[in-house]
Amino acid sequence: MKGLLSVKKGVALAMALSSMIISSAHALTVYTAGPGSLAKNLASGFEQQSGVKVNIFQATTGKVMARLEAEQANPQADILISASWETAEDLHKRGWLLPFTSANAEKVPETLKSADYVAQGISALGIVWNSKSGTPEPKEWRDLTAPAFKDKVTTPDPALSGASLDLLIGLQNGMGNNAWQLFDALKKNGMVVSGPNAQAVTPVMQGAKAAVFGAVDYVTYGNIAQGESLKVIFPASGTVIAPRPMMILKSTQHEQEAKAFIDYVLSPEGQKMVADAWLMPARTDVAAKRPLLSELKLLPTQSDTGSERGEILKRFNTLFAQ
């Protein structure tokens, strides 16, 4: 009898181990640049629908890319979701991406998809203003150079934020040399270059500063929903958007599961989760909780070469290092 029980226990253990191996074999690993709550909700929804577990690594785009580079000898990620469209373009040129067009991408504008990456959602850059700061409500970028905003403005560091660098490029493309006169005036008015977006917004939310020049909007919309005295302002002269590209890495060992995850994120259910995170959905047929592309004047962010982006960043850094 003991022998029979022992055999049964052994079979049960073997089945349990087999189940664990299968589960592990079908687990997806997604590297994503915030928002973390959105990533968790999408992972949970996909797991409930498909039975496939999703492991999430969430950090800034810089940290995500550093980890991806460090693991090239032994790739871990199946899917990458970046906060920078430039990241997807770079990985495409390097041949790292698996071509895939989801059937659910039909309602995504052509400018927000390619053969091997597609937008998860879109944010835009604007002025974030604390309405209790005692300063007049700004309407235009140049308003932040007024005496009322002396030493009261922050901006995300374009060396750490691809979207912030896109804003510099967009303003230069739209205004020419007047953009650099604007940046010089902001510098003379005491604008502080902070770290990533959150570091620029926090002192404004806390009241230590009055406004952010070029903040990513969805974080602030979330803060406003929680009762913070902030306002997002999109200047009529124009701004830039920051599409969040999703891509499957060519090194994936779970191609079908990865494709199914992209399908899920682009489904009406997945896109509603994107909208609930205060981003614009990538699909045009899903309702948003904030202004959409059609309500914004967009500045062109095309730069001919990567070196041009580097030159603009260098010029900005040199100006603010003075």
Buried (B, 14 or more C-beta within 10 A) or exposed (E): EEEEEEEEEEEEEEEEEEEEEEEEEBBBBBBBBBBEEBBBBBBEBBBEBBEBBBBBBBBBBBBBBEBBEEEEEEBBBBBBBBBBBBBBBBBBEEEBBBEBBBEBBEBBBEEBBBEBBBBBBBBBBBBBBBEEBEBEEBBEBBBBBEEBBBEBBBBBBBBBBBBBBBBBBBBBBBBEEEBBEBBBBBBEBEBBBBBBBBBBBBBBBEEEBBBBBBBBBBBBBBBBEEEBEBBBBBBEBBBBBBBBBBBBBBBBEBEEBBBBBBBBBBBEBBBBBBBBBBBBBBBBEBEBBBBEBEEBEEBEBEBEEEEEBEEBBEBBEEBBEE
